[in-house]
Amino acid sequence: MTEIERRAEKTGGSFRFLDSGNFHYVSYILQKNCKEPYDLVVFDHHADLLASSFEGILSCGNWIRQILKENDFLKRVILIGVSDELACAVREEFKDRVKIYTESELSGTDWISDFARQLKDPVYLSVDKDVFSSNELITDWDQGSMTLAQLHQAWEIIRRKEPVLAVDICGEYNSISGGNRRIEESDKRNSLANETILNMFLEKRIYA
């Protein structure tokens, strides 16, 4: 972790691609020293609020839980696109600081206006591409059904309401998860999706 922190500080920047979803915990490292009140908005098919299987081990499954416990400047976590089955992972101790919009809720439009009411502070935005439908791109985790157009809807709300501290994106297809043909297909589709996301977030940039 010390080495990752050192490299992240050296490279700087407010927009980062983190590789596969296995490395989503790097988002914790990038924001752990944030010293101003902020909201964490996470697009993810998984809640990432699990207790660690081994005491003291940070992982892609518990990093949000960890930062909620450690950083009092984090005022609210807003999770979007979480599998309905996994939404129950929010422990009672975090219910007043965590808002979840489940995958099924995204099939309607009510969540958009409600989401706009949730934002109170500058936003750190984290996207795990497994939240998206396999029609949009390919990851090596079980995927949700969200579209890039829905991400754009949410982004429009964020950029109009609050400054953005930083953005990170993970969910690349892991090269050990399939053969050459599968990797070639996933790389092509993910590169197109990455370009769309990058252009979306850099348009009318309002990073703090």
C-alpha positions as CSV (number, residue, x, y, z in Angstrom):
1,M,0.0,0.0,0.0
2,T,2.9,2.4,0.8
3,E,4.3,1.8,-2.6
4,I,1.0,2.3,-4.4
5,E,0.5,5.6,-2.5
6,R,4.0,6.7,-3.4
7,R,3.4,6.0,-7.1
8,A,0.0,7.6,-7.1
9,E,1.3,10.8,-5.5
10,K,4.2,10.9,-8.0
11,T,1.9,10.6,-11.1
12,G,-0.8,13.0,-9.8
13,G,-3.8,13.8,-11.8
14,S,-7.6,13.8,-11.1
15,F,-8.6,11.1,-13.6
16,R,-7.3,7.6,-13.4
17,F,-7.9,4.2,-15.0
18,L,-7.1,1.4,-12.5
19,D,-7.2,-1.8,-14.6
20,S,-9.5,-4.7,-13.7
21,G,-12.1,-4.6,-10.9
22,N,-9.7,-6.6,-8.8
23,F,-7.9,-3.3,-8.2
24,H,-10.9,-1.2,-7.2
25,Y,-9.4,-1.0,-3.7
26,V,-6.9,1.5,-5.2
27,S,-9.8,4.0,-5.0
28,Y,-9.5,3.8,-1.2
29,I,-5.8,4.7,-1.4
30,L,-6.5,7.7,-3.7
31,Q,-9.0,9.2,-1.4
32,K,-7.9,8.1,2.1
33,N,-6.2,11.4,2.8
34,C,-9.0,13.6,1.6
35,K,-9.3,16.4,4.2
36,E,-12.5,18.2,3.2
37,P,-16.1,17.0,3.3
38,Y,-17.1,15.0,0.3
39,D,-19.6,12.5,-1.2
40,L,-18.4,9.3,-2.7
41,V,-20.5,8.3,-5.8
42,V,-19.8,4.7,-6.9
43,F,-21.2,2.9,-10.0
44,D,-20.7,-0.8,-9.2
45,H,-22.6,-4.0,-9.6
46,H,-21.2,-5.0,-6.2
47,A,-21.6,-3.1,-2.9
48,D,-17.9,-3.5,-1.8
49,L,-19.0,-3.2,1.8
50,L,-18.1,-6.7,3.0
51,A,-16.1,-7.4,6.1
52,S,-12.6,-8.6,5.3
53,S,-12.1,-12.3,5.1
54,F,-8.7,-11.8,6.8
55,E,-8.3,-9.1,9.4
56,G,-6.5,-6.1,8.1
57,I,-6.6,-7.1,4.4
58,L,-7.9,-4.5,2.0
59,S,-9.7,-5.8,-1.1
60,C,-12.0,-4.9,-3.9
61,G,-14.8,-6.3,-1.8
62,N,-14.4,-4.2,1.4
63,W,-12.7,-0.9,0.4
64,I,-15.8,1.2,0.8
65,R,-16.5,-0.2,4.2
66,Q,-12.9,0.6,5.2
67,I,-13.0,4.2,4.1
68,L,-16.3,4.7,5.8
69,K,-14.8,3.5,9.1
70,E,-11.6,5.6,8.8
71,N,-12.4,8.9,7.1
72,D,-14.9,11.2,8.8
73,F,-14.7,13.7,5.9
74,L,-16.6,11.2,3.8
75,K,-20.1,12.3,4.5
76,R,-22.1,10.0,2.1
77,V,-21.6,7.0,-0.1
78,I,-24.1,6.7,-3.0
79,L,-23.9,3.4,-4.8
80,I,-25.6,3.0,-8.2
81,G,-26.4,-0.2,-10.0
82,V,-25.8,-2.7,-7.2
83,S,-27.2,-6.1,-7.7
84,D,-30.5,-6.4,-5.8
85,E,-29.2,-9.5,-4.1
86,L,-26.1,-7.7,-2.8
87,A,-27.8,-4.5,-1.7
88,C,-28.5,-6.1,1.7
89,A,-24.7,-6.0,2.4
90,V,-25.0,-2.6,4.0
91,R,-24.5,-3.1,7.7
92,E,-26.7,-1.2,10.2
93,E,-23.7,0.9,11.3
94,F,-23.5,2.5,7.8
95,K,-27.2,2.9,6.9
96,D,-27.2,6.6,7.7
97,R,-24.2,7.2,5.4
98,V,-25.0,4.9,2.5
99,K,-27.6,5.2,-0.2
100,I,-28.1,2.4,-2.7
101,Y,-29.9,2.5,-6.0
102,T,-30.2,-1.1,-7.0
103,E,-30.0,-2.5,-10.5
104,S,-33.8,-3.0,-10.7
105,E,-34.4,0.6,-9.6
106,L,-32.4,1.9,-12.6
107,S,-35.0,0.4,-15.0
108,G,-37.2,3.4,-14.1
109,T,-36.5,7.1,-14.0
110,D,-37.4,8.1,-10.4
111,W,-33.9,7.4,-9.2
112,I,-32.5,10.3,-11.3
113,S,-34.3,13.1,-9.5
114,D,-33.8,11.4,-6.1
115,F,-30.1,11.1,-6.8
116,A,-29.9,14.8,-7.5
117,R,-31.3,15.5,-4.0
118,Q,-28.7,13.3,-2.4
119,L,-25.6,15.3,-3.4
120,K,-24.6,17.8,-0.7
121,D,-20.8,18.1,-1.0
122,P,-18.0,17.9,-3.6
123,V,-17.9,14.5,-5.3
124,Y,-15.3,11.8,-5.7
125,L,-16.5,9.5,-8.5
126,S,-15.6,5.9,-8.9
127,V,-16.8,3.6,-11.7
128,D,-16.5,-0.1,-11.9
129,K,-17.5,-1.1,-15.4
130,D,-19.1,-4.4,-14.3
131,V,-22.1,-2.2,-13.5
132,F,-22.7,-2.0,-17.3
133,S,-24.6,-4.4,-19.5
134,S,-22.5,-6.9,-21.6
135,N,-24.1,-5.2,-24.6
136,E,-21.9,-2.1,-23.7
137,L,-18.6,-3.8,-22.8
138,I,-17.0,-6.9,-21.4
139,T,-15.6,-7.5,-17.9
140,D,-14.6,-10.6,-16.1
141,W,-17.0,-10.1,-13.2
142,D,-20.8,-10.7,-13.3
143,Q,-22.2,-7.7,-15.0
144,G,-25.2,-5.5,-14.4
145,S,-27.6,-3.9,-16.9
146,M,-26.7,-0.2,-16.8
147,T,-26.1,1.7,-20.0
148,L,-23.5,4.4,-20.8
149,A,-26.4,6.7,-21.5
150,Q,-27.6,6.3,-17.9
151,L,-24.1,7.1,-16.7
152,H,-24.2,10.3,-18.8
153,Q,-27.6,11.2,-17.1
154,A,-26.0,10.9,-13.7
155,W,-22.9,12.7,-14.7
156,E,-24.9,15.7,-16.0
157,I,-26.5,15.9,-12.5
158,I,-23.1,15.7,-10.7
159,R,-21.4,18.3,-12.8
160,R,-24.3,20.8,-12.5
161,K,-24.5,20.5,-8.7
162,E,-21.1,19.9,-7.2
163,P,-17.4,20.2,-8.1
164,V,-15.7,16.9,-8.8
165,L,-12.6,16.1,-6.7
166,A,-11.4,13.2,-8.9
167,V,-12.5,10.2,-11.0
168,D,-11.3,6.7,-11.1
169,I,-12.4,3.8,-13.4
170,C,-11.8,0.1,-13.2
171,G,-13.3,-3.0,-14.8
172,E,-10.9,-3.9,-17.7
173,Y,-11.1,-7.5,-18.8
174,N,-8.4,-9.5,-17.1
175,S,-6.0,-11.1,-19.7
176,I,-5.8,-14.4,-17.8
177,S,-9.6,-14.9,-17.9
178,G,-9.9,-16.0,-21.5
179,G,-8.3,-16.9,-24.8
180,N,-6.9,-14.6,-27.4
181,R,-10.2,-14.2,-29.3
182,R,-12.0,-13.3,-26.1
183,I,-9.3,-10.8,-25.1
184,E,-9.3,-9.2,-28.6
185,E,-13.1,-8.8,-28.5
186,S,-13.1,-7.4,-25.0
187,D,-10.2,-5.0,-25.7
188,K,-11.9,-3.5,-28.7
189,R,-15.3,-3.0,-27.0
190,N,-13.7,-1.7,-23.8
191,S,-11.5,0.7,-25.6
192,L,-14.5,2.2,-27.3
193,A,-16.4,2.4,-24.0
194,N,-13.3,4.0,-22.3
195,E,-13.2,6.6,-25.0
196,T,-16.9,7.4,-24.5
197,I,-16.5,7.7,-20.8
198,L,-13.3,9.8,-21.0
199,N,-14.9,12.2,-23.4
200,M,-18.0,12.4,-21.3
201,F,-16.1,13.2,-18.1
202,L,-13.7,15.7,-19.7
203,E,-16.4,17.7,-21.4
204,K,-17.2,20.9,-19.5
205,R,-14.7,19.8,-16.9
206,I,-15.3,21.2,-13.4
207,Y,-12.8,19.3,-11.3
208,A,-12.0,21.1,-8.0
